[in-house]
């Protein structure tokens, strides 16, 4: 059992996937503002370990978390210059995520509770991503939740999740859309493997797409907005097009066309499995004509650009649609894919177009680059609000890993 205080020292633990993250923050209430001071913060990445597997291997992630947690905890505690007895609460991620990985953080938190009697608050990893927009590069930041920020909408996009969440006053969540199969980040990684790119594949696909866009001729440009599921200033090409079924293959490098999955469905759900399969068939059919086709860097750039266009257009189109329907005042983009610079560019531009056309006010927020991925600072903030709402664990036997936990 725990007790909430406006001024607290919170230990946050995040082990939902392949990042072992621990932070200690000091909180102080200043009117309606909550001032956070980062006393210690560490993240240990496992990317290099998982590269040979082309993705996160759960058993190895669990092993690394178990090894890293006590080491990182000692470093962060030393950074904080606090005695363990001065910690008022432990905020630990309980889901969603890889359950073997989640359990390591939960067990570590329970061991600290047993030894030092520090109360625990369970934290939803996705709520952490909602709060990830607040920390800045400095060690001090302020969280102020004001009434005029609502209703909010959060687009949460990562390797494991793609969902649109409506946020009402009191930080009450309602999921209005989610992926029916692959998450956006997962699709990026799978397409990267098809193109022979290293893990993590998302940034590599984006790099190729950017190179292709930078080389595009700009004389045939169609102005306008993303109203029909197509990007602003899309270049009109006269060259042959290569569809996802492999038809119309010419000897020259053609324009490639991929579907925009569920972009005009009546709901706010997403689906990226079919898009991934379209890329698979596209590459298969190209290789039938030329087995070495992917040795041509220009071909890979074109596939990457069209794939990224498809994902970004779909995410932005449905987000704009939800903003209009729910009369959103604040939009938060969180999760690993929120670091995608093209998504940031297009989303920001379309929000500006919406504001101009509807004479409305919508503020858009992205996390700082270092906080787009999994981190303990966002868990600390979410943990503070869980403590404020007195959501402390009453029985240690009741806290468990929930791989499919929803907001």
PyMOL commands that set and color helices and strands:
alter all, ss='L'
color gray80, all
select helices_A, chain A and resi 47-53+58-80+84-86+99-116+125-131+147-149+184-194+201-214+273-289+293-295+297-326+336-339+341-358+369-371+376-388+396-398
alter helices_A, ss='H'
color red, helices_A
select strands_A, chain A and resi 8-14+19-30+33-45+89-95+119-124+140-143+152-157+162-168+172-178+221-222+234-235+241-243+255-257+330-334+363-366
alter strands_A, ss='S'
color yellow, strands_A
deselect
rebuild
show_as cartoon
